[in-house]
Amino acid sequence: MDVFEAISGRRSIRKFKKKDVERDLILKIVEAGIWAPSAGNIQSWEVVVVRDGNIKEKLAVAAYMRDFIANAPVVMVLCADKQRSATIYEERGSELYCIQDAACAAQNMLLAAHALGLGTCWVGSFDENVVNETLDIPEHIRPVALIPLGYPDEKPYPPLRREIDDLMNCETFNDI
């Protein structure tokens, strides 16, 4: 799949077929994340791959009762490793760069999943403490996104997007 086709064709999927996602596809998706840009190439992110129904239910509750999370065959939880990034970049690394690293990896993974015929949805609204407790996440790791993954059982229309002239500034930040 052409990269521009993948970018413009990817949709947030909230309905999944009751079909398992093969391990080799998950590995390809995670590998796509590994190739994402990262500050100093230290790749300060981790992913927790969840298939267990009880854990997915708890993640759905953490995400304010988004049932589609529990119904997805897989949920990938992208996490930022604050400590890893801080070893080189100190506070800016632990507060920003690791989040950027995880976000870049997640975007690669979303596009790879789409190219492989799978659907995903970026979920950033969740109770971080519940996710930490549910997944036994150490203090230096911060969950950034929950990404339900599976074979899509819907085909959403493309959402409206802002016009380039509405968001692009040249040379300085201005409101032309």
C-alpha positions, 0 to 999 in steps of 0.5 A: 500500500502506498504511504499516502493511501495508508495515511488518507485511508486509515480510519478509527475503527470501533467495531471488530470482527470476532476473529483473532489477530495472528501473532506474526501480524502483531510482530510486524506492527510492533516492528513498524513502531521500532522504525519510528523516529525517536529522540537520540534514537533511544526509542523510549517507549514500550508496548503491552499487548493485551489479549486477555478478556478480563484485562481488556474489560478493565482497560475499557472501564479505565477508558470511561466505558468504551466497550469497543476496547473490550470487544477488540481481539487485541489492545496495544498499550503504548507507553513512554519510558520516562527514565530511559529518555531522561538518561540523556535528555533529563527533564525535557526527555522525561516530560516530552521526548518520551511522549513524542517517541511513543506517539511516533511509534504509535502512528507507524503502528496504526498505519502498518495495521491499516496496510495489513488490513486491520483496524485500530483506534487511538484512545488517549482519554483514560484514567492513567492510574487505573491503566497503571494498576491494571497492567502493573506498570512501573512508576517510570513508565507512562501509558500514552495510548490504548490502541484496540486492534482487530479486523474491521467490521465497519467502514467509516466515512472520512472525517472532515479535515482542516484546510491547509491555509487554516493551519499552515503559517510561514516563517513565523506564527501568524494568522494570515 
